[in-house]
Amino acid sequence: MYPHMNDIAKKISDNQGDDLPPMGRKILLELAYDGTDYIGWQVQTHGESVQSAFESRISKIYAGSKIKAESSGRTDAGVHALAQAISFMPPESPRIALDKLQRSLNRMLPPSIRVISAKTAPEGFHARFSASAKAYCYVINTAVEDPFTGRWSWHLPSFSKICEVRKAAAFLVGTHDFSSFTVERKDREDAVRTIHRITVRRFGKLICVCFIGDGFLYKMVRSMVGSLAFVGRGVIPPDEIQTILSAKDRRKCYDTAPAKGLFLVKVFYGKSDWKRFSLKTAPFHGQTLR
């Protein structure tokens, strides 16, 4: 149904310089947002979501037309994004140049949401189903908490056994049934996912655990980090992570890490694009999410 992933990635790259989008083609945007004050990406009835904030503004730009945004995935309440990929089909009129669309949205959106790029999407593109992989980063602060790290990281001063965490994370790499590391899983849902790579890097007082995989279950990354935190604090040995994974039982997992430390960093559309990705710094170093 959808074009080959490498073809999609090439067409996205080719379309970066487009100005006025062609008729009948979707627009692909990348959004950065601070998820602290939102109930997640998806529209819900009990609070404001990133999706509802975005759709209400873009509808005004397109003269009241109802716009439905497709996302690469649903970030949970309190989870942030550096480059959430979304796509939508613009109405036939008015036709708006991509640079003007980006500027207009950034004037209208709240400071906690920003459009960082706008491109014409390839034919047949879908922000979720065309994605080949995603990178998530979880941030742990091991030093004194300040107003900024307190907002975007988990404060764990005793998280010091980095080598042990790397050993534990290695058990999670590959294709596995991750039933132990998801929440509220329906019996019919397939829990098999592939994690391509997990890196654990220190940037000063911050430790970043970066997961790259083909897809993630509900609260899967936070569940894995919650258990890895017990390894990092010396409470359990690294090989207990393998035992938890093999059990395929949520009751064997440790606490779920808080949402505030989790960032969707990048969505990949080329089949092997994730191999070239490297986390250069903590997600909120050198950039402002508010």
N, C-alpha and C positions, 0 to 999 in steps of 0.2 A: 504493500500500500504506500509506503514511504520510500523516497529515494535512498540509494546507498549512502552510508554515513560519510565516506570520504568525498563523494560527489557533493553532498550537502555542505561540508566544510569548505570545499573549494569555491562553491557558488556564494557562500556567505562572505568569504574573503574578497571575491570579485565584485560583490555588491557594496563594499564599504564606501566607495566614492560616489554612489548614487545620490541624487538630490531629490527630484520629484519621483515618487515611487510609481511603477507601472500600474495600470488598471488591473484589478483582479488578482493582485499579489498581496500576500500578508506582509506586515511590517514586524521586524524582530528588534526588540529593545532589550537592553541589559539594565536592570535596576539595582541600585545599592540602597539598603535600608537598615535602620536601627529598629529591630523588632520589639524593643522593650515595651512599648505602649500599645502593641497590636495583639490581636488574638490569633495571629498567624497570617499566612498568605490568603487562605480561602475565605470567601464570603460566608458569614454565619449570622445567626439571628441575635446573638447576645453581646455584640460589641463590634468595634471597627476593626476590619482586617486591612492588610496592605492592598489586597485586590479591590475592595470596595472603595478605598481612598483613591486608587488609581483610576478605576472605571468611572467614578463620578466626575473626575477632572477631565478625562479624555472625552467623555460624552459632551461636555460643554465646548470643547475645542471643535468637535465635529457637529456643531449646531444642534445638539440635543439627540443625536443618533445614539441608539443603545449599542455599546461596544462590549463584547465579551472577550476577556483576555485569557489566553491559554498560558499556563506556566510550565516550567520544567519539572516542578514538583511542589508539594505543599509544605512549606516550612511551618513548624509548630509555633504556638504562642511564645513570644519572647526570644525567638531565634532570629538571627540577623543574616544579611546577605551582602556580599560585595559585588556579585554579578549574577543575580537571578535572571534567567532568560525567560522572556514572555513574548508571545506573538498574538497578533490580532488582524482581522480583515477590516481595513478602513472602508467607509462608505464611498460610493462613486463621487459624491460631492459633499463638502468641498475637498479638493485635492490639495494636500499640504506638503510642502517640501520637508525632508527629513530633519534638516538642521533647524528649521523653524518650529517643527513639532517638538523637538527636544527642548529648545529654549522655552517654548510656551508651557510645556508640562512642568519644567523646573521652576517656572514662576508661580504656577498654580498649586503644585504639590506642597505638602508640609515639609519643613526642613529635614525631617527624619527619612524622607524618600527622595531619591535623585535618579534621573535617567542618565546613565553614563555613556550610552551609545545607541544609535538608531540606524538600522540597515533595512534593505529590502530582503525579505526571506525568499529562498528558492521555492519553486513550484512544489507543491505537495508537502511543504514543511509543517511540522508540528513541534512546538517547544518541548513537549514531554517525550513523545514517541520517536522523534528523530535524534534524541540525545544518545550518545554512546557511553558516556561516563560523567560522573560528577565528583567534585572535590569538596569535602567538608573539613573544616579546621576547628578543633576545640582548644580553647585557651585556658590555661591554669596559671594562677599567680602564686608564686612561692614566697613573696616578700610582703612588705607592709602594704595594705590596701589603701588606695586613694580614690577620689570620686570617679575617676575614669576607669581604672581597672575594676573597681567594684561594680560598674555597670556592664562590663563586657568580658568578665572572666570569673572563674571559680577560685575562691581564695583557699588554697591548701598549702600552708607553709611546710608541712611534713612530707610533701610529695618530692622526694629526693632521689629515689632509686631508679634513675633514668635507664640504666643498662638493663635492669630487670624488667622494666616496662617494655623495652624494645623486644626482649625475649618473649614476653607474654603476647605482644601484638603480633608476632610472627605466626602464632597459632591461628589467628583470624584471617590471615591472607590466603586467598584461594577461593574455590567454590564450595560453599557449605550451606547446610540448613541452619539458619540463624534464629530458630524458634526461641532459643533461650534469651535472645537479645532484642526482643520486640515486646510491645505492650498492646493489650486488647486485640490480639490477633484472632481473626475469624478462622474457623476450622478449615474453610475452603481456600484460604489464601495460601499461595505458594510462598514458602519462607526461604527458598534457595536463592542466594545472591552471590555475586563474585566480587571480592575485594582485591583489586590489583596491587595496591601498595599502601602501607601505613608507615609514616615517618614520625619520629619524635625529635623535635628540635628545641633547643633553648635559645631565647633571645633576651639576654639580660635576666630579669626576674621572672619572665614569662616563659612557660613551656607550652609549645604548640604540638598537638597530636593531629596529624593530617591524614584523612582517609580518602582514598580514591577508589571508587567502585562503579559497577554498572548500574546500581540502584540500591536504595536503602529502605528498609521497612520502617514502620511507625516507631519513632523514638529509638531506632536501632543504634545510631551513633552515640547518643547520650547513654544508652544502656551499656555499650561497650566501654565507654569512658568511665562510667561509674564503677565497673568491675576492675578496670585497669588502675583506677585510683587506689584500690586496696593493695595492688601490687606495688605501686609507687610509694606507698606509705609503709611498706614492709609488713603488712598484715597477712597477706597470703603469698605463696610462691608463684612464679610465672606459670608453671604447668597447670595450676588450677583453672586458668582460663581455658585450656584445652578440655578439661573435665566439664566445665560449664557448657562449652560449645557442644560437646558430644552428647550431653544429656537431653538436648532439644526440649528443655523444660524451663519456662520463665521463672519458676520458683527457685531454681538453682542460681539465678543471677543476683548480683548485688545491687545496691541502690542506683537509681537513674540519676545521672549528673544533671545539675540545673540548666535550664535553657539558655541563660544569659551568656554562657561561654561558647556557644556554638555559632559558627558562621558557614553559610553556603558560599564557598570561595569562587568556584568556576564550574560552568557546564560545558562539556566538550561535545562537538558534533562530528569531528573526524574520528575514524575508528581507533587510531593510535595517538591522537593528539595529547592524551593524558600523559604519555611517556615523556613528553618534553616539559611537563609542568614541574615547577619547583617553588616551594614557598620561600620567598626571599626575606620576609619579616613577619612579625605578628600582624594580624588583620587590621588592627586599628593604629598601627605605627605609620605615621606619615600621611594619614588621611583622616577625614572627619566624617563620621556617620550621622552627626546631628548638625 
